[in-house]
Amino acid sequence: MQNNFDNCLALLLKSEGGYVNNPKDPGGRTNLGVTQKTWEAWVGRESSEKEIMALTKDQVSPLYKAKYWTACYGPQLPLGVDYAVFDASVNMGVGRAVKLLQESLGCVPDGQIGPRTIQLIDQKNPQNVIEGFSKRKISFYESLPTFATFGKGWLKRVEDVKFAALKMVQ
């Protein structure tokens, strides 16, 4: 598969936006989609609010590539599917995103993309994979206790990601 990381990251950062610190968001201080906790784990030290506010694309790109893109098997996935799974991995965690993908394919959701999952993906039209995966994401978001607060934004994001992912397939 071709490397679509830069394109997917650009779309992801557009969705994530800049600095936020919503008291209702369990993620806390976040910039470019990177929470303070995630950033601190990545750099191996505590960070200040000022540091989080000043994060740049160049700083967060290696984190996204290692912790999400590679971890969610982005390089092994077809165009479009890679973006949908990458975006979900950032938003809900790699394990959850992969399990939802596997559920949408009808295989055992173990959170690891192995030969069987790749075989099932390869047997299906990528558009159908994206559609099924998007439906699973919606069901997951609707099950969360914070859906009343963040649900409208999550559902818009699912639609935006689905639209961009389907465009990649064409």
C-alpha positions as CSV (number, residue, x, y, z in Angstrom):
1,M,0.0,0.0,0.0
2,Q,1.2,3.5,-0.6
3,N,2.1,5.9,2.2
4,N,-0.8,8.2,2.8
5,F,0.3,9.5,6.2
6,D,1.0,13.1,5.3
7,N,-2.4,13.5,3.6
8,C,-4.2,11.7,6.5
9,L,-2.4,13.8,9.1
10,A,-3.3,17.1,7.4
11,L,-7.0,16.0,7.4
12,L,-6.8,14.9,11.0
13,L,-5.2,18.1,12.2
14,K,-7.9,20.1,10.4
15,S,-10.5,18.1,12.4
16,E,-8.7,18.4,15.7
17,G,-8.1,22.1,15.5
18,G,-6.0,24.1,18.0
19,Y,-5.8,24.4,21.7
20,V,-8.8,23.5,23.9
21,N,-9.3,22.9,27.6
22,N,-12.9,22.0,28.0
23,P,-13.7,21.1,31.6
24,K,-16.3,18.5,30.4
25,D,-13.7,16.8,28.2
26,P,-11.8,14.0,30.2
27,G,-8.8,14.6,27.9
28,G,-8.1,18.0,29.5
29,R,-5.6,20.3,27.9
30,T,-5.3,19.4,24.2
31,N,-3.7,21.0,21.2
32,L,-3.7,19.7,17.6
33,G,-5.5,16.6,19.1
34,V,-2.7,15.8,21.5
35,T,-3.7,15.7,25.1
36,Q,-1.2,16.9,27.8
37,K,-1.1,13.4,29.2
38,T,-0.2,11.9,25.8
39,W,2.4,14.6,25.1
40,E,4.0,14.1,28.5
41,A,4.2,10.3,27.9
42,W,5.7,11.0,24.5
43,V,8.4,13.4,25.7
44,G,9.0,11.6,29.0
45,R,8.5,14.5,31.3
46,E,5.8,16.9,32.7
47,S,4.8,19.8,30.5
48,S,3.2,23.2,31.1
49,E,0.0,24.6,29.7
50,K,2.2,27.1,27.7
51,E,4.1,24.2,26.1
52,I,0.8,22.4,25.1
53,M,-0.5,25.7,23.7
54,A,2.6,26.1,21.6
55,L,2.7,22.6,20.0
56,T,3.3,22.6,16.2
57,K,2.5,20.2,13.4
58,D,6.2,19.4,13.1
59,Q,6.4,18.5,16.8
60,V,3.3,16.3,16.9
61,S,3.8,14.5,13.5
62,P,6.3,11.9,14.8
63,L,4.0,11.2,17.8
64,Y,1.0,10.6,15.4
65,K,3.0,8.5,13.1
66,A,4.4,6.2,15.8
67,K,1.5,6.0,18.3
68,Y,-1.4,6.0,15.9
69,W,-0.6,5.7,12.2
70,T,1.8,2.7,12.5
71,A,-0.1,1.3,15.5
72,C,-3.4,1.2,13.6
73,Y,-1.7,-0.5,10.6
74,G,-2.2,2.6,8.4
75,P,0.5,1.6,6.0
76,Q,-1.1,-1.8,5.4
77,L,-4.7,-0.5,4.8
78,P,-6.2,0.6,1.5
79,L,-6.5,4.3,0.7
80,G,-9.5,5.8,2.5
81,V,-9.7,2.9,5.0
82,D,-6.3,4.0,6.3
83,Y,-7.6,7.5,7.0
84,A,-10.9,6.4,8.6
85,V,-9.1,4.0,11.0
86,F,-6.3,6.5,11.7
87,D,-8.8,9.2,12.6
88,A,-10.8,6.9,14.9
89,S,-7.6,5.7,16.5
90,V,-6.7,9.2,17.5
91,N,-10.2,10.0,18.7
92,M,-11.1,6.7,20.5
93,G,-7.8,4.8,20.9
94,V,-6.1,2.4,18.5
95,G,-7.5,-0.8,20.1
96,R,-11.1,0.4,20.0
97,A,-10.7,1.6,16.4
98,V,-9.3,-1.7,15.2
99,K,-11.9,-3.7,17.0
100,L,-14.7,-1.6,15.5
101,L,-13.1,-2.1,12.0
102,Q,-12.9,-5.9,12.7
103,E,-16.6,-5.9,13.9
104,S,-17.6,-4.2,10.7
105,L,-15.8,-6.9,8.7
106,G,-17.5,-9.7,10.6
107,C,-14.3,-11.1,12.2
108,V,-13.3,-11.6,15.8
109,P,-12.5,-8.2,17.3
110,D,-9.1,-8.8,19.0
111,G,-7.7,-5.3,18.3
112,Q,-4.8,-6.6,16.2
113,I,-4.8,-6.4,12.4
114,G,-3.3,-9.7,11.3
115,P,-3.5,-11.8,8.1
116,R,-7.2,-12.7,8.5
117,T,-8.3,-9.1,9.0
118,I,-6.2,-8.0,6.0
119,Q,-7.7,-10.8,3.9
120,L,-11.2,-9.7,4.8
121,I,-10.4,-6.1,3.9
122,D,-8.9,-7.1,0.6
123,Q,-12.0,-9.1,-0.3
124,K,-14.3,-6.1,0.2
125,N,-14.8,-2.9,-1.7
126,P,-13.1,-0.2,0.3
127,Q,-16.2,2.0,0.1
128,N,-18.2,-0.7,1.8
129,V,-15.5,-1.1,4.5
130,I,-15.6,2.7,5.1
131,E,-19.4,2.8,5.3
132,G,-19.6,-0.2,7.7
133,F,-16.8,1.2,9.9
134,S,-18.5,4.6,10.0
135,K,-21.7,3.0,11.2
136,R,-19.8,1.1,14.0
137,K,-18.2,4.4,15.1
138,I,-21.6,6.1,15.4
139,S,-22.9,3.3,17.5
140,F,-19.9,3.5,19.8
141,Y,-20.2,7.3,20.2
142,E,-23.9,7.0,21.0
143,S,-23.1,4.5,23.8
144,L,-20.8,7.0,25.6
145,P,-22.0,8.9,28.7
146,T,-20.6,12.1,27.2
147,F,-22.6,11.8,24.0
148,A,-25.0,14.5,25.1
149,T,-22.2,16.9,25.4
150,F,-20.0,16.0,22.5
151,G,-22.2,13.8,20.3
152,K,-23.1,16.4,17.7
153,G,-19.4,17.1,17.0
154,W,-18.6,13.4,16.9
155,L,-21.3,12.6,14.4
156,K,-20.2,15.5,12.2
157,R,-16.7,14.2,12.4
158,V,-17.8,10.7,11.4
159,E,-19.5,12.2,8.3
160,D,-16.6,14.4,7.4
161,V,-14.1,11.6,7.7
162,K,-16.3,9.2,5.8
163,F,-16.7,11.8,3.0
164,A,-12.9,12.4,2.8
165,A,-12.1,8.7,3.0
166,L,-14.6,7.8,0.2
167,K,-13.1,10.5,-1.9
168,M,-9.6,8.9,-1.5
169,V,-11.1,5.6,-2.8
170,Q,-12.2,7.2,-6.1
